[in-house]
C-alpha cells in the first residue's frame, strides 16, 4: 500500500493554486490565479483547487485538511515507513498557509474564492484562464453567518497545530489561536453558510448553489470542538463536543458516513477515543461499525453502496474504510469483520473488482485515462478546450494519484471525461484515500 499512498499525496501538488515552489513535483502545472483577492486588497493566492475545476471551496477544502491531519496523527507510523511524512506535512501546510491568509480580520473570514458559473464555462489550464474571468471572494461575517466552513476550518487548523507545532512552535501556536477564533465566530453567529453566501452573489454567479450546500452545522461544531479539545486538552471543548453531538439520534449516526457535509461519525470516533471504550460513544461507534460491515448494501463486486454513492462511490467506501479501521484499532474487543471490511474497500479500488480496474490514476495500465480534470487534459492550443473535451483522446498529462469518483451500483464504469460523477477526482476523495491507506500501511 506504500505506492498508492505515495501517489495519493502527489495528487495534492497537482491541485495547488498560486505561485508554485521550486520543489513542485508536477512539472506540467504552472503558477495560476496569483492575484486572487486583489479586489479586496488581500493576498488570497495559494490553497487548493477543489476538483477538476478551479474554485477554492472552503468547506470541502478544510475537510480535506482535517482528514490529512487526522492521518498524520493517528497513523504516523505507516506514513513514516512509507517515506511520506515530509509530503503529508507539506500538503497540510500548503492548505493551512492559505487558511491563515483567509482570516482578513476579526469575524471576517474568506470561505470561497471563485465561482462555479464562470469557472465551469471554461475548459482549459488554470494559467490560461482569461484574466477577465470573475474570481469573486465570499466571506463569513456577522452579517453573513457561515458556521460550517468556519468550524471545519477550525478543526483543520487545530489538527494541523498538533502535527506541525513540533516542527515550528510559533506556527503551531498561530494555527491554534486562529482555530479558536474561527470556532468562536461559528458559535456566536450561527447559520447555514449557503444562506449568507447567497446574499453576496452578484449577477449570474452561483455561489455554492447545486454544489456544496450544507445539510446543517451541528456536526461541524461537534467535530471542531472535539479537535480543539484534542489540541488544547481544555475540558470545555470536550463538553461542547458532546453537547453538539448529542443532538443526533442513534439512527442518524448508524447509517451515515464521514464526508465534506456530515462530520457526525468523525466527531463520534474522536469522542469514543477521548471518553474510552465503555462510553456511550464507543458503543455507538461499535453499532455503526457492525452495521456497515455486516448489513450495509454493497455492489455485486463488494463495494459499499449507500444512497450518496451515486456520486463519488469511492469516497463513500474509503471514508467508511477509514472509520471502521479506526474503530478496530481503538475500541476494546473489536469485531474482526471491521478490519476485513476496511481492507476490502481499499483493495476493491486498487483493482480487486470485477473489472480488474485500478481507480487510482497512473497506478497501472488499467487506471482511467480520460479523467474529468481541466488542467490534466492539457488543452493545446488555449481556447480549444471544449473541442478536445468532447474527444475520446486520453488526457495529455497523467494526474498522478487521483482517485476518481468510482464505479456505479453494478460495478460499471465509463472512462469518459463527460462522466463527472464517476470519473472526476476531488480533494476530499483523495483525503479519505490517504487516511485509509495511512491506516493500511501502519
DOBALUM-528163 format. One record per residue (C-alpha): residue number from 1; residue in three letters; chain; z, x, y. Coordinates in Angstrom, 2 decimals, m for minus. Each point is the difference from the previous one (the first is absolute). Example, Ala and Ser with C-alpha at 12.3 -4.5 7.8 and 13.67 -1.06 7.14 Angstrom:
<nodes>
NODE  pos  code  unit        z        x        y
NODE    1   ALA     A     7.80    12.30    m4.50
NODE    2   SER     A    m0.66     1.37     3.44
</nodes>
This chain:
<nodes>
NODE  pos  code  unit        z        x        y
NODE    1   UNK     A     0.00     0.00     0.00
NODE    2   UNK     A     0.07     3.04     2.29
NODE    3   UNK     A    m3.72    m0.08     0.82
NODE    4   UNK     A    m0.06    m3.70     0.98
NODE    5   UNK     A     3.08     0.60     2.14
NODE    6   UNK     A    m1.70     2.89     1.77
NODE    7   UNK     A    m3.10    m2.09     0.59
NODE    8   UNK     A     2.00    m2.99     1.23
NODE    9   UNK     A     1.62     2.10     2.71
NODE   10   UNK     A    m3.34     1.51     0.98
NODE   11   UNK     A    m1.21    m3.50     0.91
NODE   12   UNK     A     2.39    m0.15     2.95
NODE   13   UNK     A    m1.77     2.93     1.66
NODE   14   UNK     A    m3.23    m2.02    m0.04
NODE   15   UNK     A     1.82    m2.78     1.89
NODE   16   UNK     A     1.25     2.19     2.84
NODE   17   UNK     A    m0.88    m1.03     3.54
NODE   18   UNK     A    m0.02     2.14     3.15
NODE   19   UNK     A    m0.37     3.78     0.20
NODE   20   UNK     A     0.08     1.55    m3.45
NODE   21   UNK     A     1.95     3.14    m0.99
NODE   22   UNK     A    m1.56     3.26    m1.12
NODE   23   UNK     A     1.35    m0.43    m3.53
NODE   24   UNK     A    m1.75    m3.38    m0.42
NODE   25   UNK     A    m1.31    m0.09    m3.59
NODE   26   UNK     A    m2.67    m2.68     0.53
NODE   27   UNK     A    m2.82     1.90     1.76
NODE   28   UNK     A    m2.23    m3.02     0.66
NODE   29   UNK     A     2.61    m1.70     2.17
NODE   30   UNK     A    m0.23     0.82     3.72
NODE   31   UNK     A     2.31    m0.70     2.98
NODE   32   UNK     A    m0.26    m3.61     1.10
NODE   33   UNK     A     1.64    m2.47     2.38
NODE   34   UNK     A     1.80     2.79     1.83
NODE   35   UNK     A     0.29    m2.20     3.10
NODE   36   UNK     A     1.91    m2.86    m1.60
NODE   37   UNK     A     2.55    m1.32     2.50
NODE   38   UNK     A    m1.76     1.44     3.03
NODE   39   UNK     A    m0.10    m3.40     1.75
NODE   40   UNK     A     3.82    m0.03    m0.14
NODE   41   UNK     A     0.22     3.64     1.14
NODE   42   UNK     A     1.42     0.75    m3.44
NODE   43   UNK     A    m1.03     2.36    m2.80
NODE   44   UNK     A    m0.38    m2.23    m3.05
NODE   45   UNK     A    m2.37     2.31    m1.86
NODE   46   UNK     A     0.86     0.94    m3.55
NODE   47   UNK     A     1.41    m2.18    m2.72
NODE   48   UNK     A    m2.03    m1.48    m2.82
NODE   49   UNK     A    m2.91    m2.39    m0.32
NODE   50   UNK     A     0.92    m2.98    m2.14
NODE   51   UNK     A    m2.72    m0.21    m2.65
NODE   52   UNK     A    m3.79     0.25     0.09
NODE   53   UNK     A     0.12    m0.76     3.72
NODE   54   UNK     A     1.56     1.63     3.07
NODE   55   UNK     A     2.78    m2.32     1.16
NODE   56   UNK     A     3.52     1.45     0.07
NODE   57   UNK     A     2.06    m2.97    m1.23
NODE   58   UNK     A     3.73     0.52     0.48
NODE   59   UNK     A     1.44    m2.13    m2.80
NODE   60   UNK     A    m1.91     1.33    m3.04
NODE   61   UNK     A    m0.11     3.47     1.54
NODE   62   UNK     A     3.78     0.23     0.28
NODE   63   UNK     A     0.47    m1.48    m3.47
NODE   64   UNK     A    m2.18     2.84    m1.28
NODE   65   UNK     A     2.36     2.55     1.56
NODE   66   UNK     A     3.08    m1.77    m1.39
NODE   67   UNK     A    m1.40     0.23    m3.52
NODE   68   UNK     A    m0.95     3.66     0.41
NODE   69   UNK     A     3.51     0.73     1.25
NODE   70   UNK     A     1.57    m1.85    m2.92
NODE   71   UNK     A    m2.11     2.01    m2.44
NODE   72   UNK     A     0.93     3.29     1.66
NODE   73   UNK     A     3.69    m0.84    m0.29
NODE   74   UNK     A     0.40    m1.52    m3.44
NODE   75   UNK     A    m2.78     1.80    m1.87
NODE   76   UNK     A     0.20     3.38     1.66
NODE   77   UNK     A    m0.04     1.87    m3.30
NODE   78   UNK     A    m3.36    m1.41    m1.07
NODE   79   UNK     A    m1.51     0.72     3.39
NODE   80   UNK     A     1.27     3.58    m0.14
NODE   81   UNK     A    m1.18     0.72    m3.54
NODE   82   UNK     A    m3.44    m1.32     0.96
NODE   83   UNK     A    m0.11     2.35     2.99
NODE   84   UNK     A    m0.36    m2.87     2.47
NODE   85   UNK     A     3.20     0.16     2.08
NODE   86   UNK     A    m1.74     1.63     2.96
NODE   87   UNK     A    m2.80    m2.57     0.02
NODE   88   UNK     A     2.30    m2.99    m0.39
NODE   89   UNK     A     2.17     1.19     2.88
NODE   90   UNK     A    m3.11     0.63     2.11
NODE   91   UNK     A    m1.25    m3.52    m0.73
NODE   92   UNK     A     3.32    m1.46     1.10
NODE   93   UNK     A     0.24     2.10     3.14
NODE   94   UNK     A    m3.55    m0.81     1.10
NODE   95   UNK     A     1.03    m3.64    m0.02
NODE   96   UNK     A     3.43     0.42     1.57
NODE   97   UNK     A    m1.39     2.16     2.82
NODE   98   UNK     A    m2.18    m2.96     0.90
NODE   99   UNK     A     2.86    m2.51    m0.26
NODE  100   UNK     A     2.02     2.07     2.44
NODE  101   UNK     A    m2.92    m0.14     2.44
NODE  102   UNK     A    m0.01    m3.79    m0.38
NODE  103   UNK     A     3.45    m0.24     1.63
NODE  104   UNK     A    m1.18    m0.32     3.61
NODE  105   UNK     A     3.44    m0.84     1.38
NODE  106   UNK     A     3.04    m2.20    m0.62
NODE  107   UNK     A    m1.09    m3.14    m1.90
NODE  108   UNK     A    m3.65     0.96     0.40
NODE  109   UNK     A    m1.65     1.03    m3.27
NODE  110   UNK     A    m3.65     0.16    m1.06
NODE  111   UNK     A    m0.70    m2.02    m3.15
NODE  112   UNK     A    m3.80     0.24    m0.17
NODE  113   UNK     A    m2.88     2.01     1.43
NODE  114   UNK     A    m3.51    m1.38    m0.40
NODE  115   UNK     A    m1.15    m3.47    m0.92
NODE  116   UNK     A    m1.76    m1.28    m3.14
NODE  117   UNK     A    m2.68    m1.93     1.93
NODE  118   UNK     A    m1.80     2.91     1.74
NODE  119   UNK     A     1.05     2.41    m2.73
NODE  120   UNK     A    m1.54    m2.01    m2.83
NODE  121   UNK     A    m3.19    m0.53     2.00
NODE  122   UNK     A    m0.59     3.76    m0.30
NODE  123   UNK     A    m0.87     1.90    m3.18
NODE  124   UNK     A    m0.11     3.75     0.31
NODE  125   UNK     A     2.18     3.07     0.42
NODE  126   UNK     A     2.99    m0.31     2.36
NODE  127   UNK     A    m1.14     2.92     2.15
NODE  128   UNK     A    m3.35    m1.77     0.55
NODE  129   UNK     A     1.52    m3.31     1.08
NODE  130   UNK     A    m1.36    m0.81     3.50
NODE  131   UNK     A     2.53     0.74     2.72
NODE  132   UNK     A    m0.62    m3.51     1.31
NODE  133   UNK     A     1.62    m1.49    m3.12
NODE  134   UNK     A     3.30    m1.61     1.08
NODE  135   UNK     A     3.18     1.61    m1.35
NODE  136   UNK     A     2.67    m2.42     1.29
NODE  137   UNK     A     3.68     0.90    m0.33
NODE  138   UNK     A     2.45    m2.68    m1.15
NODE  139   UNK     A     3.71     0.26     0.78
NODE  140   UNK     A     3.39    m1.20    m1.14
NODE  141   UNK     A     2.20    m0.89     2.98
NODE  142   UNK     A     2.66    m2.54     0.96
NODE  143   UNK     A    m2.86    m2.23     1.14
NODE  144   UNK     A    m2.00     0.58    m3.20
NODE  145   UNK     A     2.43     0.16    m2.96
NODE  146   UNK     A    m1.19     1.86    m3.09
NODE  147   UNK     A     2.86     0.25    m2.48
NODE  148   UNK     A    m2.09     1.01    m3.02
NODE  149   UNK     A    m1.78     3.14     1.28
NODE  150   UNK     A     3.09     1.04     1.95
NODE  151   UNK     A     2.26    m0.25    m3.05
NODE  152   UNK     A    m2.59     1.57    m2.30
NODE  153   UNK     A    m0.44     2.90     2.41
NODE  154   UNK     A     3.79     0.37     0.08
NODE  155   UNK     A     0.04     0.15    m3.81
NODE  156   UNK     A    m2.76     2.62    m0.03
NODE  157   UNK     A     1.70     2.18     2.60
NODE  158   UNK     A     3.41    m0.29    m1.66
NODE  159   UNK     A    m1.42     1.05    m3.37
NODE  160   UNK     A    m1.95     2.83     1.64
NODE  161   UNK     A     3.11     1.24     1.78
NODE  162   UNK     A     1.60     0.67    m3.39
NODE  163   UNK     A    m3.14     1.70    m1.34
NODE  164   UNK     A    m0.93     2.11     3.03
NODE  165   UNK     A     3.42     0.55     1.57
NODE  166   UNK     A     0.90     2.96    m2.24
NODE  167   UNK     A    m3.20     1.77     1.15
NODE  168   UNK     A     0.44    m0.84     3.70
NODE  169   UNK     A     3.40    m1.32     1.05
NODE  170   UNK     A    m1.03    m0.92     3.55
NODE  171   UNK     A    m3.03    m1.89    m1.25
NODE  172   UNK     A     2.07    m1.81    m2.62
NODE  173   UNK     A     2.51    m1.07     2.66
NODE  174   UNK     A    m2.80    m1.32     2.20
NODE  175   UNK     A    m1.44    m1.98    m2.89
NODE  176   UNK     A     3.36    m1.56    m0.80
NODE  177   UNK     A     0.84    m0.92     3.59
NODE  178   UNK     A    m3.42    m1.61     0.45
NODE  179   UNK     A     0.52    m1.90    m3.26
NODE  180   UNK     A     3.29    m1.37     1.32
NODE  181   UNK     A    m1.61    m1.00     3.29
NODE  182   UNK     A    m2.89    m1.82    m1.67
NODE  183   UNK     A     2.30    m1.84    m2.39
NODE  184   UNK     A     2.13    m1.09     2.92
NODE  185   UNK     A    m3.07    m1.33     1.81
NODE  186   UNK     A    m1.14    m1.85    m3.13
NODE  187   UNK     A     3.41    m1.71    m0.22
NODE  188   UNK     A     0.48    m0.77     3.70
NODE  189   UNK     A    m3.44    m1.55     0.47
NODE  190   UNK     A    m0.80    m1.64    m3.35
NODE  191   UNK     A    m3.39    m1.55    m0.62
NODE  192   UNK     A    m3.14     0.05    m2.13
NODE  193   UNK     A    m2.09     2.82     1.37
NODE  194   UNK     A    m3.34    m1.79    m0.22
NODE  195   UNK     A     1.28    m2.59     2.50
NODE  196   UNK     A     0.80     2.64     2.60
NODE  197   UNK     A    m3.19     1.86    m0.76
NODE  198   UNK     A    m2.16    m3.10     0.50
NODE  199   UNK     A     1.28    m0.29     3.56
NODE  200   UNK     A    m1.50     3.43     0.69
NODE  201   UNK     A    m3.47    m0.75    m1.40
NODE  202   UNK     A    m2.78     0.08     2.56
NODE  203   UNK     A    m3.50    m1.44    m0.34
NODE  204   UNK     A    m1.41     0.14    m3.52
NODE  205   UNK     A     2.64     2.36    m1.34
NODE  206   UNK     A     1.66    m0.88    m3.32
NODE  207   UNK     A     3.40     1.73    m0.03
NODE  208   UNK     A     1.33    m0.41    m3.55
NODE  209   UNK     A    m1.45    m3.47    m0.53
NODE  210   UNK     A    m1.36    m0.22    m3.57
NODE  211   UNK     A     1.15     3.59    m0.62
NODE  212   UNK     A     3.68     0.88    m0.18
NODE  213   UNK     A     1.81    m3.19     0.98
NODE  214   UNK     A     3.63     0.03    m1.09
NODE  215   UNK     A     1.76    m2.62    m2.09
NODE  216   UNK     A     3.40     0.78     1.55
NODE  217   UNK     A     2.25     2.78     1.28
NODE  218   UNK     A     3.29    m0.42    m1.90
NODE  219   UNK     A    m1.26     2.34    m2.71
NODE  220   UNK     A    m0.93     2.75     2.48
NODE  221   UNK     A     3.43    m0.27     1.63
NODE  222   UNK     A     1.71     0.32    m3.39
NODE  223   UNK     A    m2.25     2.92    m0.98
NODE  224   UNK     A     0.51     1.84     3.30
NODE  225   UNK     A     3.76    m0.51    m0.07
NODE  226   UNK     A     0.12     1.35    m3.56
NODE  227   UNK     A    m1.90     3.12     1.05
NODE  228   UNK     A     2.18     0.48     3.07
NODE  229   UNK     A     3.06    m0.25    m2.22
NODE  230   UNK     A    m1.42     2.65    m2.30
NODE  231   UNK     A    m0.77     2.26     2.97
NODE  232   UNK     A     3.28    m0.48     1.88
NODE  233   UNK     A     2.52    m1.12    m2.67
NODE  234   UNK     A     1.28    m2.48     2.61
NODE  235   UNK     A     1.49    m3.07    m1.76
NODE  236   UNK     A    m1.23    m2.35     2.74
NODE  237   UNK     A    m3.60     0.55    m1.06
NODE  238   UNK     A     0.83    m0.75    m3.63
NODE  239   UNK     A     1.70    m3.21     1.08
NODE  240   UNK     A    m3.07    m1.01     1.98
NODE  241   UNK     A    m2.33     0.86    m2.87
NODE  242   UNK     A     1.95    m2.27    m2.33
NODE  243   UNK     A     0.18    m2.81     2.55
NODE  244   UNK     A    m3.73     0.01     0.61
NODE  245   UNK     A    m0.83     0.35    m3.68
NODE  246   UNK     A     2.35    m2.76    m1.10
NODE  247   UNK     A    m2.18    m2.53     1.84
NODE  248   UNK     A    m2.49     0.26    m2.89
NODE  249   UNK     A     0.32    m2.06    m3.17
NODE  250   UNK     A    m0.04     1.58    m3.45
NODE  251   UNK     A    m3.22    m1.88    m0.80
NODE  252   UNK     A    m1.73     1.49     3.05
NODE  253   UNK     A     1.03     3.48    m1.06
NODE  254   UNK     A    m0.77    m0.21    m3.69
NODE  255   UNK     A    m3.72    m0.70     0.40
NODE  256   UNK     A    m0.77     2.17     3.04
NODE  257   UNK     A    m1.19     3.57     0.41
NODE  258   UNK     A     0.50     2.69     2.64
NODE  259   UNK     A    m2.86     0.15     2.51
NODE  260   UNK     A    m0.82     0.36     3.71
NODE  261   UNK     A     1.12    m3.59     0.64
NODE  262   UNK     A     2.90    m0.49    m2.43
NODE  263   UNK     A     2.77     2.64    m0.19
NODE  264   UNK     A     2.60    m2.14    m1.77
NODE  265   UNK     A    m0.37     1.76    m3.37
NODE  266   UNK     A     0.20     3.37     1.72
NODE  267   UNK     A     3.17    m1.01     1.82
NODE  268   UNK     A     1.40    m1.30    m3.29
NODE  269   UNK     A    m0.66     3.33    m1.73
NODE  270   UNK     A     1.72     1.93     2.80
NODE  271   UNK     A     2.96    m2.39    m0.04
NODE  272   UNK     A     0.30     0.25    m3.78
NODE  273   UNK     A     0.18     3.78     0.28
NODE  274   UNK     A     2.49    m0.13     2.89
NODE  275   UNK     A     2.28    m2.64    m1.54
NODE  276   UNK     A    m0.06     1.22    m3.59
NODE  277   UNK     A    m1.00    m1.29    m3.41
NODE  278   UNK     A     2.49    m2.87    m0.18
NODE  279   UNK     A    m1.00    m1.54     3.34
NODE  280   UNK     A    m1.88    m3.27     0.33
NODE  281   UNK     A    m2.89     2.01     1.40
NODE  282   UNK     A    m0.28     2.04    m3.18
NODE  283   UNK     A     0.04    m3.22    m2.03
NODE  284   UNK     A    m2.79    m1.50     2.14
NODE  285   UNK     A    m2.08     3.16    m0.29
NODE  286   UNK     A     0.45    m0.07    m3.78
NODE  287   UNK     A    m1.15    m3.63    m0.14
NODE  288   UNK     A    m3.05     0.84     2.09
NODE  289   UNK     A    m0.85     2.98    m2.20
NODE  290   UNK     A     0.41    m2.07    m3.17
NODE  291   UNK     A    m2.34    m2.70     1.33
NODE  292   UNK     A    m2.68     2.41     1.19
NODE  293   UNK     A     0.03     2.07    m3.19
NODE  294   UNK     A     0.09    m2.84    m2.55
NODE  295   UNK     A    m1.14    m3.28     1.56
NODE  296   UNK     A    m2.24     0.64     3.00
NODE  297   UNK     A    m3.74    m0.69    m0.50
NODE  298   UNK     A    m2.39     2.85    m0.71
NODE  299   UNK     A    m3.73     0.49    m0.32
NODE  300   UNK     A    m1.41     0.20    m3.54
NODE  301   UNK     A     0.11     3.78     0.39
NODE  302   UNK     A     3.66     0.01     1.05
NODE  303   UNK     A     0.04     0.26     3.81
NODE  304   UNK     A     2.73    m2.02     1.71
NODE  305   UNK     A    m1.47    m3.10     1.63
NODE  306   UNK     A     1.98    m1.87     2.66
NODE  307   UNK     A    m1.43    m2.52     2.52
NODE  308   UNK     A    m0.52     2.80     2.54
NODE  309   UNK     A    m2.03     2.05    m2.49
NODE  310   UNK     A    m3.24    m1.67     1.08
NODE  311   UNK     A    m0.11     2.54     2.85
NODE  312   UNK     A     1.17     3.50    m0.85
NODE  313   UNK     A     1.07    m0.44    m3.61
NODE  314   UNK     A     0.69     3.72    m0.31
NODE  315   UNK     A     2.67    m0.08     2.71
NODE  316   UNK     A     1.80    m2.93    m1.65
NODE  317   UNK     A     0.09     1.85    m3.31
NODE  318   UNK     A     0.99     3.37     1.46
NODE  319   UNK     A     2.74    m1.42     2.20
NODE  320   UNK     A     1.51    m1.80    m2.97
NODE  321   UNK     A    m0.42     3.13    m2.11
NODE  322   UNK     A     2.10     1.93     2.51
NODE  323   UNK     A     2.72    m2.63     0.35
NODE  324   UNK     A     0.41    m0.42    m3.76
NODE  325   UNK     A     0.01     3.76    m0.43
NODE  326   UNK     A     2.66     0.27     2.70
NODE  327   UNK     A     2.07    m2.68    m1.75
NODE  328   UNK     A    m0.36     1.83    m3.32
NODE  329   UNK     A     1.14     3.26     1.59
NODE  330   UNK     A     2.95    m1.39     1.99
NODE  331   UNK     A     1.48    m3.06    m1.72
NODE  332   UNK     A     2.48     0.28    m2.87
NODE  333   UNK     A    m1.27    m1.06    m3.44
NODE  334   UNK     A    m3.65    m0.26     1.04
NODE  335   UNK     A    m2.54    m1.87    m2.10
NODE  336   UNK     A    m2.57     2.32    m1.58
NODE  337   UNK     A    m2.64    m2.64     0.77
NODE  338   UNK     A     0.33     0.84     3.71
NODE  339   UNK     A    m1.08     3.59    m0.58
NODE  340   UNK     A    m2.80    m1.05    m2.36
NODE  341   UNK     A    m1.30    m2.42     2.63
NODE  342   UNK     A     0.32     2.55     2.79
NODE  343   UNK     A    m2.07     2.58    m1.85
NODE  344   UNK     A    m2.55    m2.51    m1.28
NODE  345   UNK     A    m1.03    m1.08     3.50
NODE  346   UNK     A    m0.61     3.55     1.18
NODE  347   UNK     A    m1.86     0.83    m3.21
NODE  348   UNK     A    m2.19    m3.08     0.36
NODE  349   UNK     A    m1.13     1.04     3.47
NODE  350   UNK     A    m0.60     3.59    m1.14
NODE  351   UNK     A    m2.45    m1.13    m2.68
NODE  352   UNK     A     1.81    m1.67    m2.90
NODE  353   UNK     A    m1.71    m3.34     0.56
NODE  354   UNK     A    m2.83    m1.95    m1.68
NODE  355   UNK     A    m2.60     1.51     2.35
NODE  356   UNK     A     1.42     3.52    m0.45
NODE  357   UNK     A    m0.23     0.32     3.78
NODE  358   UNK     A     2.21     2.20     2.16
NODE  359   UNK     A     0.74    m1.85     3.25
NODE  360   UNK     A     0.92     3.20     1.86
NODE  361   UNK     A    m2.99     1.25     1.99
NODE  362   UNK     A    m1.12     3.49    m0.97
NODE  363   UNK     A     2.19     0.16    m3.10
NODE  364   UNK     A    m2.86     0.05    m2.53
NODE  365   UNK     A    m3.52    m1.26    m0.68
NODE  366   UNK     A     1.18    m3.60    m0.43
NODE  367   UNK     A     1.54    m0.22     3.49
NODE  368   UNK     A    m1.54    m2.31     2.63
NODE  369   UNK     A    m2.87     1.50     2.03
NODE  370   UNK     A    m0.66    m2.74     2.58
NODE  371   UNK     A     3.43    m0.49     1.52
NODE  372   UNK     A     0.29    m2.38     2.95
NODE  373   UNK     A     0.90     2.75     2.47
NODE  374   UNK     A    m2.06     0.60     3.12
NODE  375   UNK     A     0.94     3.66     0.53
NODE  376   UNK     A    m0.62     0.99    m3.63
NODE  377   UNK     A    m3.37    m1.71    m0.04
NODE  378   UNK     A    m1.10     2.67     2.44
NODE  379   UNK     A    m2.52    m1.90     2.07
NODE  380   UNK     A    m2.90     2.24     1.08
NODE  381   UNK     A    m1.55    m0.41     2.45
NODE  382   UNK     A     2.64    m1.77     2.11
NODE  383   UNK     A    m0.88    m3.62     0.70
NODE  384   UNK     A    m1.53    m0.66    m3.43
NODE  385   UNK     A     3.28    m1.07    m1.55
NODE  386   UNK     A    m0.73    m3.54    m1.07
NODE  387   UNK     A    m3.36     0.96    m1.51
NODE  388   UNK     A     1.68     2.59    m2.21
NODE  389   UNK     A     2.98    m2.29    m0.66
NODE  390   UNK     A    m2.25    m2.47    m1.79
NODE  391   UNK     A    m1.69     2.65    m2.13
NODE  392   UNK     A     1.01     0.89    m3.56
NODE  393   UNK     A     0.21     3.71     0.75
NODE  394   UNK     A     3.34     1.74    m0.65
NODE  395   UNK     A     2.15     1.00     2.96
NODE  396   UNK     A    m0.95     3.31     1.59
NODE  397   UNK     A     3.56     1.34    m0.24
NODE  398   UNK     A     2.61    m0.20    m2.75
NODE  399   UNK     A     3.13    m1.78     1.20
NODE  400   UNK     A     2.24     2.15    m2.18
NODE  401   UNK     A     3.04    m1.76    m1.42
NODE  402   UNK     A    m0.58    m3.50     1.37
NODE  403   UNK     A     1.19    m2.75    m2.32
NODE  404   UNK     A    m2.35    m2.94     0.52
NODE  405   UNK     A     1.04    m3.65     0.02
NODE  406   UNK     A    m0.49    m0.29    m3.73
NODE  407   UNK     A    m1.46    m2.25    m2.68
NODE  408   UNK     A    m0.12    m3.77    m0.25
NODE  409   UNK     A     1.91    m2.38    m2.22
NODE  410   UNK     A    m2.29     0.69    m2.96
NODE  411   UNK     A     0.09     3.78     0.46
NODE  412   UNK     A    m3.35    m0.25     1.80
NODE  413   UNK     A    m1.02     2.31     2.85
NODE  414   UNK     A    m3.02     0.53     2.27
NODE  415   UNK     A    m0.59     3.43     1.49
NODE  416   UNK     A    m1.57    m1.47     3.14
NODE  417   UNK     A     0.77     0.69     3.65
NODE  418   UNK     A    m0.03    m3.70     0.79
NODE  419   UNK     A     2.96    m0.69    m2.29
NODE  420   UNK     A     2.84     0.66     2.43
NODE  421   UNK     A     2.53    m1.76    m2.23
NODE  422   UNK     A    m0.61     2.19    m3.03
NODE  423   UNK     A    m1.67     3.14     1.32
NODE  424   UNK     A     1.73     0.78     3.30
NODE  425   UNK     A     2.91     2.47     0.19
NODE  426   UNK     A     2.96    m0.43     2.32
NODE  427   UNK     A     2.98     2.03     1.13
NODE  428   UNK     A     2.54    m2.28    m1.66
NODE  429   UNK     A    m1.90     0.10    m3.32
NODE  430   UNK     A     0.21     3.78    m0.10
NODE  431   UNK     A     3.64    m0.04     1.08
NODE  432   UNK     A     1.07    m1.92    m3.10
NODE  433   UNK     A    m2.33     2.17    m2.09
NODE  434   UNK     A     1.82     3.10     1.23
NODE  435   UNK     A     3.33    m1.69    m0.71
NODE  436   UNK     A    m0.97    m0.96    m3.55
NODE  437   UNK     A    m1.47     3.44    m0.74
NODE  438   UNK     A     2.97     1.76     1.58
NODE  439   UNK     A     2.21    m1.82    m2.44
NODE  440   UNK     A    m2.33     0.77    m2.94
NODE  441   UNK     A     0.04     3.73     0.72
NODE  442   UNK     A     3.80     0.19     0.22
</nodes>
